[in-house]
């Protein structure tokens, strides 16, 4: 089970002249993956991204990580929890039906994976990340020249989905 990123997102975030450091490491790419996932998840929860119900697979992906980077290890369960909550709402699981909840958790979570997600869970998180990338790239139009400028613009986008 690995995190996946679309070729389009990979190129947009790490494209020519993305930042002055000129090297997009997996750790920095994980930042963008997470930033995008957060926007994708929260936009769905806030009702801004309900068309996601029809998206099952992101186009033209590549795997880039098979475990959480150190920067995200302490927060991985919060990220996974947000994914679980979003998916429960997306597929409308009856929280009172213990068998449905148990089967859902088994389909999403894994203790055998470095990211603690099954293939399905990892794919769902990657899909939300892709949806977030689409929102971010649409709002920003082009990748900012510096990381600081990206973060400032990102904050404005993220703020739309936080209440």
N, C-alpha and C positions, 0 to 999 in steps of 0.2 A: 504494500500500500504506500503510495507516494503522493505528494502534492503535485498537481499538474498546472501548467500555465499555457494559455493559448499563444500561438506564434505572434498574433497581433499584439497582445498585451506585453509579451516578452520584448518585441521590437519597440513598442511605444515607450515602455519604461526604461529600457536599456539601449534605446536607439542612439544613433550618432549624435554626439554632443549632449547627451542626457544630463551629465553633470561634469564639473571640472575634473573629477577624479578619473574619468574615462574608463573605469573598470567596474562592471556590474557584477559583484560577487553574489554567490547564492544567499548570503546573509542579507544583503541589500535587496535582492529580488524577493526574499521572504518578507521584508518590510512591505514592499509594494503588493505582494500577494495578500498579506494580512490587511493592509489598508483597504484594498479592493473588496476583500471578503466582508469586512466590517460594513462597508457601504452597501454591499449587496444584501447581506442579512438584515440590516436595519431598514433598508428601503422596502424590503418585503414586509417586515413586521409593521411598518408604518402605513402599509397599503399603497405605496408608490410604485410597486414593482410586481403587481399581481400576475402579469403576463408570464412570470417565471414558472407558473404551473405547467406550462407547455414545453419548457426547456429541459431536456434530459441529458444532453451531451454537448459539451463545448467543442467548437471546431478546432481542428489542427493543433493538438496539444503536444507538449513534451513534459516528461517528468523531470523535476529538478531537485527534490529533496525527499528523503525517506524517514526523516525524523525532525522534531522541532529544533530550531536553532536555540542556543543558550538564551538569547534575548526573549524568547517566547515560551521556554520550558515552564517557567513558574506560572504562566497565564494560560497554558494549554487547556486546562479543564474549563476555564471560563469561556474560551473560544469554542470548545466542543459543546459546552452547555448552551451557548447561544445558537449553535447549529442545530442541536437537538430541539430546542424550543421552537425555532423557526420551522423545522421540518414537521414537528407535531402540528403546528398551525397550518402548514401548507397542505399536508395530506389528511388533515382533520382526524386525528386519532382520539378516540374516547379515552380520556385519562382514567376513567373508572373501570374500564375493561382491562384487568390485569394481564390477561393473555396477549391482547393486542399490544399493550405497552411493552411487555417482555419480548415479544417477537420483534417489535420495532427496535428496541435497544440491541438485541442480538444482531440485527441486520446492519446496524450502524457502528457499533463499538467493538473493539478487539483488543485483547491483552497481548496478542502475538505480534502486534505491529508497533513500530517505533513512533508512530503518530497516534496510536490508540484508536484508530478508525479502521473499519473494514474497507474493502475496495469501494463499496457503495458509499460509505460515509465520506471517504476521501474525495470521491467523485462529486458528491453533493457539495462539499465545501469548496471544491475547485469551481463548480458551476456558479456558486454564489460569488466567488471571487471574480469570475469572468463578468457576471452581471454588474458588479461594482466597478470593474475596469471600464465597462461600456458607459456607465454614468460619469465616472471621473474624466475619461477622455472626451466625452461629449461636452462636459462643462468647461474643461480647461482648453480644449481644442488642440493644443500642442503641449508637449512636455516642457515644463519650466527649465530654465538654465541651471538653477541651483536647487539643492535639496531643501534649503530654507524657504525658498519661494514656493516649491511644491507643497511643503507642509502648511504654509499659510493658506494657500488656495484649497488644499485638502480639508482643512479645518472648516472653511466656509461651506463646503459641500457636505461634510459629515454633520455639521450643525443642523441642517435641514431635517435630519432623521432622528435627532436626539431631542427629547422634551424634558 
